[in-house]
Amino acid sequence: MKIKWCVIGAGGIADRRTIPAILQDPDNELVAIMDKVAPVVEKLGEKYGVPTFTDEEEMLKNCDCDAVYIGTPVFCHYEQAMTALKYGKHVFVEKPIGFDAKQGRELVDAFKKAGKLIFVGYMMKYHNLHVKAHDLVQNGDIGMANSIRLQFTCWYPDIPGAWRQKKSLGGGGAIMDLGVHCIELAEYILEDEIEEVKAVYSTRTFSYEVEDGAILVFKTKGGVLGHIDINFNIPDAASESKLEIYGSKGYIIGKGTLAQEEVGTLSYLYAPQGDYDAAQSRVTYEPVNFEGEKGNLYLKQIQNFCSLLRSGKLDYTFSDRAVQVQEVVDKVYAE
Ligand SMILES: NC(=O)c1ccc[n+]([C@@H]2O[C@H](COP(=O)([O-])OP(=O)(O)OC[C@H]3O[C@@H](n4cnc5c(N)ncnc54)[C@H](O)[C@@H]3O)[C@@H](O)[C@H]2O)c1
């Protein structure tokens, strides 16, 4: 089954990652692109050889498509996804699903009611090492997973006009942009939901109005304790992406895996212990090391979306989780 696509938002992620991923499948067809900035969308239209629009309704009225990809700033997601639904389209919207859980819930419920798929761009869970971490945890290979920590940082300085730096456009700062990936990934790996969360955050290095750093601590429904460090104010070269899960029989440690590429390494240590050892005379166990597959996470998520459409299996598990992620963020910002 051929899937015809319209794209709303011709910016960074659409051009760099999603449109190329859509076009890798010969059974996908790019029909048209819309962006509110005419020179931006015209340039992309020329690049991909498709008609362009500066109004989404005009595009949806005039173009025959099955699915709409929304790669616009967060403040646009809700309205544009609802507009696409009005025209009977399936939607793949970038993360986060909306400004808050209320918008997210309304969206998912509306799509469910209409029998259309809504899918949210959390691509980290397709990383082979995150799948490995998920499988190790779910198979009990580190015993009972007791503690999880994720760290995801970058350098994001003051940029005049940047939507991510305005609360009214991005909905928040480092938490809304990077933190949501960590929350979603933790819930995917643990197959659990964050129930209690506390956070501290500040704007320290830059002068924009949203936070440039945050620490979240949380407890899941199943009792796992977690910790997320997110920063916009650490140079890229000094940034560490880490995933650490400690259990009653060992650990899983990922380095460099929270990224846009399928890179990094994962170490798994199985180190069961019997009695309490007051002398702490540790037995040495060797970890098993795994490497990233260097595949394309964006292609994997497009393939997942397309396979759901082609099989007619409208699975809302991930979109429900995207709403749950916003519930956690809402709690953080409400404090
Ligand atoms: N999953 C990922 O790896 C990842 C990475 C980057 C961005 N994102 C997400 O993708 C989305 C876009 O981020 P980006 O970095 O590409 O932003 P961007 O600023 O590079 O691009 C956004 C585009 O949307 C256009 N736009 C703004 N308002 C519009 C409107 N009302 N209608 C149509 N177009 C409009 C802008 O002109 C711009 O071309 C955000 O939700 C972001 O969180 C996801």
The ligand as a MOL file (V3000), in Angstrom:
LIG
                    3D

  0  0  0     0  0            999 V3000
M  V30 BEGIN CTAB
M  V30 COUNTS 44 48 0 0 0
M  V30 BEGIN ATOM
M  V30 1 N 13.0040 13.7750 17.6300 0
M  V30 2 C 14.0150 14.5560 17.3940 0
M  V30 3 O 15.1490 14.1260 17.2830 0
M  V30 4 C 13.8050 16.0350 17.2110 0
M  V30 5 C 14.8910 16.8580 16.9120 0
M  V30 6 C 14.6550 18.2180 16.6870 0
M  V30 7 C 13.3780 18.7310 16.7770 0
M  V30 8 N 12.3550 17.9100 17.1100 0 CHG=1
M  V30 9 C 10.9960 18.4460 17.2370 0
M  V30 10 O 10.5650 18.8500 15.9230 0
M  V30 11 C 9.7920 20.0280 15.9940 0
M  V30 12 C 10.4360 21.1090 15.1410 0
M  V30 13 O 11.7480 21.3420 15.5980 0
M  V30 14 P 12.8890 21.8920 14.6020 0
M  V30 15 O 14.1600 21.7830 15.3440 0
M  V30 16 O 12.7830 21.2700 13.2920 0 CHG=-1
M  V30 17 O 12.4410 23.4190 14.5190 0
M  V30 18 P 12.8230 24.4800 13.3990 0
M  V30 19 O 12.6660 25.8050 14.0340 0
M  V30 20 O 14.1300 24.1290 12.7640 0
M  V30 21 O 11.6970 24.2650 12.2830 0
M  V30 22 C 10.3460 24.5510 12.5110 0
M  V30 23 C 9.7240 24.9780 11.1860 0
M  V30 24 O 8.3360 25.2170 11.4300 0
M  V30 25 C 7.9700 26.4070 10.7350 0
M  V30 26 N 6.7860 26.9910 11.3580 0
M  V30 27 C 6.6840 27.7750 12.4540 0
M  V30 28 N 5.4070 28.0530 12.7040 0
M  V30 29 C 4.6750 27.4340 11.7430 0
M  V30 30 C 3.2960 27.3390 11.4670 0
M  V30 31 N 2.3780 27.9390 12.2380 0
M  V30 32 N 2.9100 26.5990 10.4030 0
M  V30 33 C 3.8190 25.9790 9.6210 0
M  V30 34 N 5.1450 26.0430 9.8160 0
M  V30 35 C 5.5670 26.7560 10.8870 0
M  V30 36 C 9.1870 27.3040 10.8080 0
M  V30 37 O 9.1560 28.2990 9.7860 0
M  V30 38 C 10.3100 26.2890 10.6230 0
M  V30 39 O 10.6370 26.1280 9.2570 0
M  V30 40 C 9.6790 20.3690 17.4780 0
M  V30 41 O 8.5170 19.8040 18.0020 0
M  V30 42 C 10.8970 19.6780 18.0850 0
M  V30 43 O 10.7360 19.3510 19.4510 0
M  V30 44 C 12.5330 16.5730 17.3030 0
M  V30 END ATOM
M  V30 BEGIN BOND
M  V30 1 1 1 2
M  V30 2 2 2 3
M  V30 3 1 2 4
M  V30 4 1 4 5
M  V30 5 2 4 44
M  V30 6 2 5 6
M  V30 7 1 6 7
M  V30 8 2 7 8
M  V30 9 1 8 9
M  V30 10 1 8 44
M  V30 11 1 9 10
M  V30 12 1 9 42
M  V30 13 1 10 11
M  V30 14 1 11 12
M  V30 15 1 11 40
M  V30 16 1 12 13
M  V30 17 1 13 14
M  V30 18 2 14 15
M  V30 19 1 14 16
M  V30 20 1 14 17
M  V30 21 1 17 18
M  V30 22 2 18 19
M  V30 23 1 18 20
M  V30 24 1 18 21
M  V30 25 1 21 22
M  V30 26 1 22 23
M  V30 27 1 23 24
M  V30 28 1 23 38
M  V30 29 1 24 25
M  V30 30 1 25 26
M  V30 31 1 25 36
M  V30 32 1 26 27
M  V30 33 1 26 35
M  V30 34 2 27 28
M  V30 35 1 28 29
M  V30 36 1 29 30
M  V30 37 2 29 35
M  V30 38 1 30 31
M  V30 39 2 30 32
M  V30 40 1 32 33
M  V30 41 2 33 34
M  V30 42 1 34 35
M  V30 43 1 36 37
M  V30 44 1 36 38
M  V30 45 1 38 39
M  V30 46 1 40 41
M  V30 47 1 40 42
M  V30 48 1 42 43
M  V30 END BOND
M  V30 END CTAB
M  END
